[in-house]
Amino acid sequence: MKENKSFLLCCLFAIFIQIPVHAQNSYCTNLGFELGNFTNWVGYTWLYSTDEPQINTSPAPGFVSRRHSIISDNTAYDENTGYLLKKIPPGYEYSCRLGDEIISSDQSPRCWQQSLRYTMTIDSNNVLLIMKFALVLEYADDHSEITEPRFRLTLYDQNDVFASNSNIKGFHTYTPEPDPNDQHHEVDPVQWRDWTTVGANLMKYIGQTVTVEFMSTDCTKHYHYGYAYFVAACHPLCITIKYCAGDSIASLIAPEGFEQYSWTNSSGTIIDTMQTLDVTNPVEGETFSCKMTSATGCTVTLQSTIAKYIPKADFSSYMIDCNSNTVQLTNSSTSTHGSLLYSWDFGDGNTSFVKNPRYTFSTSGRHNVGLLLTNPPSTCVNFLTKEVESFSPPLVGIEGDSTYCAGLTYYIKAYGAYDYTWSNGSKVDSIEVGAPGGTYKLIGRSSNMVCSDTNYITVTEEPDWEFLAEGDTILCEGDSITISVSGAVTYYWNTGDTLNSIIIGTSGKYTGTGSNKRGCEKSKTFNVVEYPLPNVDFTTSPSTIDSKHNMLSCSMQAEPDVTYAWDMGDGATETGSTTEHEYNISNSTPDYLISLTATDKVGCENTASGYIDVIPFVPNVFSPNGDGINDVFMPDVDTEVFDRNGLSIYKGLGGWDGKYKGQIVDPDTYFYTVYYTDRNELKHTKKGYITVVK
């Protein structure tokens, strides 16, 4: 690695004059990529290999992804430096990366070479070219200097930085982690250089067009990368003075971009070595010189004279005529020393930098116009805001709706003039209007009463519109209801909801407001009352029933204005607070579900239910004589029958027909065991005796 210390454009050159600063220099637009793109830059790409010349190409214009990249993340650091190199230098929003690291998809040999060029005409505003760059160059110990990755900055001469000489001041070494997807590229150390600032004096080229070129290259053999980050800026080459009204210290600020500064007083004594010299107890007319040395060894000497700069902004204005809305601004600003720059703000987003602008406003009336006065070569400024009037009849008028909402008033407002007179005698710009409506006349005049215009507006009442409410206001305890309004464009409830309907579950007043397309409002209020549910606690008697004892009584404490409806569980229904019901019970029915619904006078309902268990009825006598009466014992019930000796003579579900082995048994007493399951799936047994008679 080597570094060419000469930079022929920044030769030893002494300047003993202050360079005046004029209007902004358009030739430096986007030199620092402040637009976030490559505007005013020209890109080139080509390939160059010393090992395989058949891949070599000529420089082709155009911007290529990865080879020309705008960096916009101010928090980003370069991975190949161990995240120590910031991709954008302090004070800048963007930078450019020229070239890129090698990734697994890149082919060998890569041998990228790419450049960016910027052309500008030199005047007193851009004679100092400031360039900032940072380098990331992969080290290759088997390469000669001429084949290594490099960075080159060219401005009518070239300054090359190669990638192997560790004696160059400011380089660091870092070895990145290997890429697991890249099996054919051995990881080599990286030589990287942090942001370096270089300044070039272009005084001798004033009036000429010059081009600055930044170039980065890979190695010219096979697979080592080199890339750079850079930005640039142009400035006038002069010492800036901060010695304004009210200052007791004069600060002399030398241009940035130099590595060394040496300040001397009028006797030649060195008094400071910083970029800024603070002079206490300054004496006007006292002179100081600063010798500046760049990173490339070139020197420039500038001289400055102490002077207090007191700029004072002032201007006047007049309307060109009563029709064009154009105003002539006349600048009468002054300063004790130096030149003046003018920055106008017309209050509508538009600006101007000419001394005495003529401006056409987009609206008539009074405008706040600001003038910012800068006073180079000092940092002193002064700012002034004045009201400026313009007038044009088409731009004078009345703003506000021509329709008002029934029962309400609103304001209409005049614009575009200085003085207003309404047909009702009012002199203010806004008046309140409403019923009964009518036509209002407005005369708008300029402040000198020379220019005027007349406008009219007719206001009428908004036609009535239908606004409907829907929903019950009765809320039963524990329930919810939906209420809604309709007919509007937008809605708002006192609950904060903005839909046309809401669901509520508590009593209270609920107001829904709707607005039509003109903003007229109507409201509906729902007075929702919550009612308790009627009582439904009931009792039954007896607690169980069977086919013999099949009458059930149900009762409850009655409440006023409440009706009661019973569902007895067998398809039958009853009414009243008390009821009796006779069931037609078969032995296969385990229970009945009884439900009671109570309804009060406002329609609130409450329901309760309960089971009544059915148990098997076992007779103590039966006569299996075939007469069709009491011929079967316990049909549809799991039953077992025993004789006096304990012999099982019947077991089953169909019922005992009084026979044993096909013969009617003798009249006698027999014993039984009945098995049944209740509604809770609990098993029960019932034992007893039965007498068979004929």
Residue pairs with C-beta under 8 A, 6 or more apart in sequence:
1 137
1 145
1 148
1 161
1 162
1 163
1 164
1 165
1 166
1 168
1 171
1 191
2 145
2 160
2 161
2 162
2 165
2 168
3 159
3 160
3 161
3 162
3 165
3 168
4 158
4 159
4 160
5 296
5 297
6 157
6 159
6 296
6 297
7 157
7 159
7 198
7 200
7 294
7 296
7 297
7 298
8 156
8 157
9 155
9 156
9 157
9 200
9 201
9 202
9 205
10 199
10 200
10 201
10 294
10 296
10 298
10 300
11 201
11 298
12 298
12 299
13 201
13 203
13 204
13 299
13 300
13 301
14 300
14 301
15 203
15 237
15 300
15 301
15 302
15 303
16 289
16 301
16 302
16 303
17 303
18 238
18 239
18 303
18 304
18 305
18 377
19 124
19 127
19 236
19 237
19 238
19 377
20 124
20 339
20 376
20 377
21 124
21 125
21 236
21 238
21 339
21 341
21 376
21 377
22 123
22 124
22 125
22 339
22 341
23 341
23 353
24 125
24 353
25 123
25 125
25 126
25 234
27 120
27 121
27 123
27 126
27 234
28 120
28 125
28 126
28 233
28 234
29 35
29 39
29 40
30 37
30 38
30 39
30 40
30 41
31 40
31 118
31 120
31 232
31 233
31 234
32 92
32 94
32 231
32 232
32 233
33 70
33 94
33 95
33 96
33 231
34 92
34 93
34 94
36 70
36 72
36 93
36 94
37 70
38 63
38 68
38 70
38 116
40 118
41 116
41 117
41 118
42 61
42 116
42 117
42 118
42 119
43 61
43 62
43 63
43 64
43 67
43 68
43 114
43 115
43 116
43 117
44 59
44 60
44 61
44 62
44 114
44 115
44 116
44 117
45 59
45 60
45 62
45 64
45 67
45 68
45 112
45 113
45 114
46 56
46 57
46 58
46 59
46 60
46 113
46 114
47 55
47 56
47 57
47 111
47 112
47 113
48 56
48 57
48 111
48 113
48 217
48 220
49 55
49 56
49 109
49 111
49 220
49 221
50 146
50 147
50 220
50 221
51 109
51 220
51 221
51 222
52 109
52 111
55 109
55 111
59 113
59 115
64 114
66 100
67 98
67 99
67 100
67 112
67 114
68 96
68 98
68 114
68 116
69 96
69 97
69 100
70 94
70 95
70 96
71 87
71 88
71 94
71 95
71 96
71 97
71 229
72 88
72 93
72 94
73 87
73 88
74 88
74 93
76 86
76 87
76 88
77 83
77 84
77 85
77 86
77 87
78 84
78 85
78 86
78 87
78 136
78 192
78 229
79 176
80 101
80 136
80 174
80 176
80 190
80 192
81 136
81 172
81 174
81 190
81 192
82 174
82 176
84 172
84 174
84 192
84 194
85 134
85 136
85 192
85 194
85 195
85 229
86 195
87 95
87 97
87 229
88 94
88 95
88 229
88 231
89 95
89 132
89 134
89 195
89 231
92 132
92 231
94 231
95 229
95 230
95 231
96 116
96 214
96 229
96 230
96 231
97 227
97 228
97 229
98 114
98 115
98 116
98 151
98 214
98 215
98 216
98 227
98 228
98 229
98 230
99 112
99 114
99 216
99 217
99 218
99 225
99 226
99 227
99 228
100 112
100 225
100 227
101 136
101 225
101 227
102 110
102 138
102 182
102 185
102 218
102 223
102 224
102 225
103 179
103 182
104 179
104 181
104 182
104 185
108 184
108 185
108 222
108 223
109 221
109 222
109 223
110 218
110 222
110 223
110 225
111 218
111 219
111 220
111 221
111 222
112 217
112 218
112 225
113 215
113 216
113 217
113 218
114 215
114 216
114 217
115 213
115 214
115 215
115 216
116 213
116 214
117 211
117 212
117 213
118 211
118 212
118 213
118 232
119 209
119 210
119 211
120 126
120 209
120 210
120 234
121 207
121 208
121 209
122 202
122 205
122 206
122 207
122 208
122 209
122 210
123 206
123 207
124 206
124 236
125 234
125 235
125 236
126 202
126 234
126 235
126 236
127 201
127 202
127 203
127 205
127 206
127 234
127 236
127 237
128 199
128 200
128 201
128 202
128 234
128 235
128 236
128 237
128 255
128 257
129 155
129 199
129 200
129 202
129 212
129 232
129 233
129 234
130 197
130 198
130 199
130 232
130 233
130 234
130 235
130 255
130 256
130 257
131 153
131 197
131 198
131 199
131 200
131 212
131 230
131 231
131 232
131 257
132 195
132 196
132 197
132 198
132 230
132 231
132 232
133 151
133 153
133 195
133 196
133 198
133 214
133 228
133 229
133 230
134 192
134 193
134 194
134 195
134 196
134 228
134 229
134 230
135 151
135 161
135 191
135 192
135 193
135 226
135 227
135 228
136 190
136 192
136 225
136 226
136 227
136 228
137 148
137 149
137 150
137 151
137 161
137 162
137 163
137 190
137 191
137 192
137 225
137 226
138 149
138 163
138 188
138 189
138 190
138 191
138 219
138 224
138 225
138 226
139 163
139 164
139 173
139 188
139 189
139 190
139 191
139 224
140 147
140 148
140 149
140 163
140 164
140 188
140 219
140 221
140 224
141 164
141 188
143 164
143 219
143 221
143 224
145 162
145 164
145 165
146 220
147 219
147 220
147 221
148 162
148 163
148 164
148 219
148 224
148 226
149 162
149 163
149 216
149 217
149 218
149 219
149 224
149 225
149 226
150 160
150 161
150 162
150 163
150 216
150 217
150 226
151 160
151 161
151 214
151 215
151 216
151 217
151 226
151 228
152 158
152 159
152 160
152 161
152 213
152 214
152 215
152 216
152 217
153 159
153 198
153 212
153 213
153 214
153 215
154 212
154 213
154 214
154 215
155 200
155 210
155 211
155 212
155 213
156 210
159 296
161 168
161 193
163 191
163 224
163 226
164 191
166 173
166 191
168 193
170 193
170 194
170 196
171 191
171 192
171 193
172 191
172 192
172 193
172 194
173 189
173 190
173 191
173 192
174 189
174 190
174 192
175 187
175 188
175 189
175 190
176 187
176 190
177 187
178 187
179 185
179 187
184 223
185 223
188 224
195 229
196 295
197 256
197 257
197 258
197 259
197 295
198 257
198 294
198 295
198 296
199 255
199 256
199 257
199 258
199 292
199 294
199 300
200 294
201 237
201 298
201 300
202 210
202 237
203 237
212 232
214 228
214 230
216 226
216 227
216 228
217 226
218 224
218 225
218 226
219 225
219 226
235 255
236 376
236 377
237 255
237 300
237 302
238 255
238 302
238 304
238 376
238 377
239 252
239 253
239 254
239 255
239 290
239 302
239 303
239 304
239 377
240 252
240 253
240 376
240 377
240 378
240 379
241 250
241 251
241 252
241 253
241 304
241 306
241 307
241 309
241 377
241 378
241 379
242 250
242 251
242 253
242 378
242 379
242 380
243 249
243 250
243 251
243 282
243 306
243 307
243 308
243 309
243 378
243 380
244 308
244 309
244 310
244 378
244 379
244 380
245 308
245 310
245 380
247 308
248 280
249 278
249 279
249 280
249 282
250 278
250 279
250 282
250 306
250 308
251 276
251 277
251 278
251 279
252 263
252 276
252 277
252 278
252 279
252 288
252 290
252 304
253 275
253 276
253 379
254 261
254 275
254 276
254 277
254 290
254 292
254 302
255 292
255 302
256 275
257 294
258 275
258 292
258 293
258 294
258 295
258 300
259 293
259 294
259 295
260 273
260 292
260 293
261 272
261 273
261 274
261 275
261 290
261 291
261 292
261 293
262 270
262 273
262 290
262 291
262 292
262 293
263 270
263 271
263 272
263 273
263 274
263 277
263 288
263 289
263 290
264 270
264 271
264 288
264 289
264 290
264 291
265 271
265 286
265 287
265 288
266 286
266 287
266 288
271 277
271 288
277 288
277 290
279 286
279 288
279 306
282 306
282 308
283 306
284 306
284 307
284 308
285 305
285 306
285 307
286 305
286 306
287 303
287 304
287 305
287 306
288 303
288 304
288 306
289 301
289 302
289 303
289 304
290 301
290 302
290 303
290 304
291 299
291 300
291 301
292 299
292 300
292 301
292 302
293 299
294 300
304 377
307 336
307 337
307 338
308 336
308 337
309 335
309 336
309 337
309 338
309 375
309 378
309 380
310 335
310 336
310 380
311 333
311 334
311 335
311 340
311 373
311 374
311 375
311 380
311 381
311 382
312 333
312 334
312 335
312 373
312 382
313 333
313 371
313 372
313 373
313 382
313 383
313 384
314 331
314 332
314 333
314 334
314 384
315 329
315 330
315 331
315 332
315 333
315 371
315 384
315 386
316 329
316 330
316 332
317 327
317 328
317 329
317 330
317 369
317 386
317 388
317 389
318 327
318 328
318 330
319 326
319 327
319 389
319 390
319 391
319 446
319 451
320 326
320 327
320 328
320 358
322 391
322 392
322 393
322 446
322 450
322 451
323 392
323 393
324 360
324 392
325 360
325 361
325 362
325 363
325 364
325 390
325 391
325 392
325 395
326 358
326 359
326 360
326 361
326 390
327 358
327 359
327 360
327 361
327 388
327 389
327 390
328 356
328 358
329 344
329 356
329 357
329 358
329 359
329 369
329 388
330 356
331 342
331 355
331 356
331 371
333 340
333 342
333 371
333 373
333 382
335 373
335 375
335 380
337 375
337 378
338 375
338 376
338 377
338 378
339 375
339 376
340 373
340 374
340 375
341 353
341 373
341 374
341 375
341 376
342 352
342 353
342 354
342 355
342 371
342 372
342 373
343 351
343 352
343 353
343 371
343 372
343 373
343 374
344 351
344 352
344 353
344 354
344 357
344 359
344 369
344 370
344 371
344 372
345 351
345 369
345 370
345 371
345 372
346 352
346 359
346 361
346 367
346 369
347 367
347 368
347 369
347 370
348 361
348 362
348 363
348 367
350 359
352 359
360 390
361 367
361 390
362 395
363 390
363 395
363 415
363 416
364 390
364 391
364 392
364 395
364 396
364 415
364 416
364 417
365 389
365 390
365 391
365 415
365 416
365 417
365 418
366 387
366 388
366 389
366 418
367 387
367 388
367 389
367 390
368 385
368 386
368 387
368 388
369 385
369 386
369 387
369 388
370 383
370 384
370 385
371 383
371 384
371 385
371 386
372 381
372 382
372 383
373 381
373 382
373 383
373 384
374 380
374 381
375 381
375 382
389 418
389 446
389 447
391 416
391 417
391 418
391 446
391 451
392 416
393 451
393 453
395 416
396 414
396 415
396 416
396 417
396 444
396 453
396 455
397 414
397 415
397 416
397 455
398 412
398 413
398 414
398 415
398 440
398 442
398 455
398 457
399 412
399 413
399 415
400 410
400 411
400 412
400 413
400 433
400 457
401 410
401 412
401 459
401 518
402 457
402 458
402 459
402 460
403 459
403 460
403 461
403 462
403 518
404 410
404 433
404 434
404 435
404 437
404 459
404 460
404 461
404 462
405 461
405 462
405 518
405 519
405 520
405 521
406 435
406 461
406 462
406 464
406 520
407 435
408 434
408 520
409 432
409 433
409 434
409 435
410 432
410 433
410 434
411 430
411 431
411 432
411 433
412 430
412 431
412 433
412 440
412 457
412 459
413 429
413 430
414 420
414 422
414 429
414 430
414 442
414 444
414 455
415 429
416 444
416 453
417 444
417 445
417 446
417 452
417 453
418 444
418 445
418 446
418 447
419 427
419 444
419 445
419 446
419 447
419 449
420 426
420 427
420 428
420 429
420 442
420 443
420 444
420 445
421 427
421 442
421 443
421 445
422 431
422 440
422 441
422 442
423 439
423 440
423 441
423 442
424 431
424 440
431 440
433 440
433 459
434 459
435 461
437 458
437 459
437 460
437 461
438 458
438 459
439 456
439 457
439 458
439 459
440 456
440 457
440 458
440 459
441 454
441 455
441 456
442 454
442 455
442 456
442 457
443 452
443 453
443 454
444 452
444 453
444 454
444 455
445 451
445 452
446 452
462 516
462 518
462 520
465 487
465 516
465 520
465 522
466 487
467 485
467 486
467 487
467 488
467 514
467 522
467 524
468 485
468 486
468 487
468 524
469 483
469 484
469 485
469 512
469 524
469 526
470 483
470 484
470 485
470 486
471 481
471 482
471 483
471 484
471 501
471 526
472 481
472 483
473 483
473 526
473 527
473 528
473 529
474 481
474 528
474 529
474 531
474 602
474 603
474 604
475 481
475 504
475 505
475 506
475 507
475 528
475 529
475 530
475 531
476 530
476 531
476 533
476 602
476 603
476 604
476 605
477 530
477 531
477 532
477 533
477 604
478 533
479 505
479 604
480 503
480 504
480 505
481 503
481 504
481 505
481 528
482 501
482 502
482 503
482 504
483 501
483 502
483 504
483 510
483 512
483 526
483 528
484 500
484 501
484 502
484 512
485 491
485 500
485 501
485 512
485 514
485 524
486 500
486 514
487 514
487 522
488 500
488 514
488 515
488 516
488 522
489 514
489 515
489 516
489 517
490 498
490 514
490 515
491 497
491 498
491 499
491 500
491 512
491 513
491 514
491 515
492 498
492 512
492 513
492 514
492 515
493 502
493 510
493 511
493 512
493 513
494 509
494 510
494 511
495 502
495 504
495 510
500 512
500 514
502 510
502 512
504 510
504 528
506 528
506 530
507 528
507 529
507 530
508 528
509 525
509 526
509 527
509 528
510 525
510 526
510 528
511 523
511 524
511 525
511 526
512 523
512 524
512 525
512 526
513 521
513 522
513 523
514 521
514 522
514 523
515 521
531 600
531 602
531 604
532 604
533 598
533 600
533 604
533 605
533 606
534 559
534 562
534 598
534 599
534 600
534 604
534 605
534 606
535 556
535 557
535 559
535 598
535 606
536 556
536 596
536 597
536 598
536 606
536 607
536 608
537 556
537 557
537 608
538 554
538 555
538 556
538 596
538 608
538 610
539 554
539 555
539 556
540 552
540 553
540 554
540 594
540 610
540 612
541 552
541 553
541 555
542 549
542 552
543 612
543 613
544 612
544 613
544 614
544 615
545 551
545 552
545 583
545 585
545 612
545 613
545 614
545 615
546 585
546 614
546 615
546 616
546 617
547 585
547 586
547 587
547 617
548 617
549 617
550 582
550 583
550 584
550 585
551 580
551 581
551 582
551 583
552 568
552 580
552 581
552 582
552 583
552 594
552 612
553 578
553 579
553 580
554 566
554 574
554 578
554 579
554 580
554 581
554 594
554 596
555 577
555 578
555 579
556 564
556 577
556 578
556 596
557 577
558 564
558 577
559 598
559 600
561 600
561 601
562 598
562 599
562 600
562 601
563 575
563 598
563 599
564 575
564 576
564 577
564 596
564 597
564 598
565 573
565 574
565 575
565 596
565 597
565 599
566 573
566 574
566 575
566 579
566 581
566 594
566 595
566 596
567 573
567 593
567 594
567 595
567 596
567 597
568 574
568 581
568 583
568 592
568 594
569 591
569 592
569 593
569 594
569 595
569 612
570 583
570 584
570 592
572 581
574 581
583 592
583 614
585 614
586 636
587 616
587 617
587 634
587 635
587 636
587 637
588 636
589 614
590 613
590 614
590 676
590 677
590 678
590 679
591 611
591 612
591 613
591 614
591 678
591 679
592 611
592 612
592 614
593 609
593 610
593 611
594 609
594 610
594 611
594 612
595 607
595 608
595 609
596 607
596 608
596 609
597 605
597 606
597 607
598 605
598 606
598 607
599 605
611 679
613 678
613 679
615 676
615 678
615 684
616 634
616 637
616 674
616 676
616 686
618 634
618 672
618 674
618 686
618 688
618 690
619 630
619 633
619 690
620 688
620 689
620 690
620 691
621 630
621 690
621 691
621 692
621 693
622 630
622 631
622 632
622 633
622 658
622 690
622 692
622 693
623 629
623 630
623 631
623 692
623 693
623 694
624 631
624 632
624 633
624 657
624 658
624 659
624 664
624 692
625 631
625 694
631 657
631 658
632 654
632 655
632 656
632 657
633 639
633 641
633 655
633 656
633 657
633 658
633 672
633 690
634 655
634 656
634 672
634 674
635 654
635 655
636 653
636 654
636 655
637 653
637 655
637 674
637 675
637 676
638 652
638 653
638 674
638 675
638 676
639 650
639 651
639 652
639 653
639 655
639 656
639 672
639 673
639 674
639 675
640 648
640 650
640 651
640 672
640 673
640 675
641 648
641 649
641 650
641 651
641 656
641 670
641 671
641 672
641 690
642 648
642 649
642 670
642 671
642 672
642 673
643 649
643 665
643 668
643 670
643 671
644 668
644 669
644 670
644 671
649 660
649 665
649 670
650 656
650 660
658 664
658 665
658 692
659 665
664 694
665 692
666 692
667 691
667 692
667 693
667 694
668 691
668 692
669 689
669 690
669 691
669 692
670 689
670 690
670 691
670 692
671 687
671 688
671 689
671 690
672 687
672 688
672 689
672 690
673 685
673 686
673 687
674 685
674 686
674 687
675 683
675 684
675 685
676 683
676 684
676 686
677 683
677 684
678 684
